[in-house]
Amino acid sequence: MTKQYESLYQRPETQDRTKIFAHFKLPLVPWVSGVEDGPKIERWLPFHPLADLAQGERWQSDAMVDGVRKYPEGNLEILASHLHFTFLRLQEEGKILFSKDGSRACFNTGLLDRRDGCDIYAFFARNRTGGDHPDWDFAQCCTKPDAVARHWMEGFPGFPEVAEYYDAESCRDLFFHLDCPTIVVEGHIVEDHLGRFPPPFRDDLNLATVAVQRAVGRLYAQLKRNYKLAVPIWHEGRIQLLLPLCLTDSNKADLALVVERVDDRKCYVAKTILTLDMAYQGARLICRPDSEWLKGY
């Protein structure tokens, strides 16, 4: 694929449609962006059949904005996000497959079906409309055996591979290294993301800063006893780690701290603070999180 796309499907309404890979034209799931008093943007994303086909897991976002759901009940925002960022990674790796005649495309969703644990592929047909429409139309998702049985793979150069985020060298980044004894949290990170904190912290910068410092101070003792507390996340082309910030209850995470190891300084540096919903979406790109603090938020 020589053309580089900005997204799998249309995200902001103002996005140039020629920079979108595919048009998802089946009006199955209304998706509304915005909060109660803010702007509303409706989209139609046909991802419910894929959610039914894939192994069951959390696909609904429960994100809140000022006490109001950011997305409607029944949304599949985590699944939509997973597909979008999986597509971008596959595009970067050159793993989007195209049929020899250029009429079809497919990629590996990274998901497994709930019946037999087989790979699930997404298929697309060339959009012949022209103009400012996306180059491709979404056709359907199906398992590898079904794709073979229905001859959907004919004309493709092999089978689509899964996206990869680490290799033998970078797999060391998947774990927190206790020999890096310091987590550096710069003050502006808390200030810039105060709105993500639970009350009463979001209204008091000093209180939030002190609470984060205390939570970070407890992390090393916790990580020594449970390495699974550190959850890998793919961001800006590299692996970073999510760590639980327990602000209101020492046994329950309120936020996730994103850290990255800096080898020459022998420390971890905090990159940002995420809500648990945002953290789960980011972590799901590499694999389904099995750490209890994030899996059960």
Buried (B, 14 or more C-beta within 10 A) or exposed (E): EEEEBBBBBBBEEEEEEEBBBBBBEBEEBEBBBBBEEEEEBEBEBBBBBBBEBBEEBBBBBBBEEEEEBBBBEEBBBBBBBBBBBBBBBBBEEEBBBBBEEEEBBBBBBBBBBBEEEBBBBBBBBBBEEEEEBBBBBBBBBBBBEBBEEEEBBEBBEEBBBBBEBBEEEEEEBBEBBEEBEEBEBEEEBBEEBBEBBEEEBBEBBEBBBBBBEEBBEEBBEBBEEEEBBBBBBBBEEEBBBBBBBBBEEEEEBBBBBBBBBEEEEEBBBBBBBBBBBBBBBBBBBBEEBEBEBBBEB
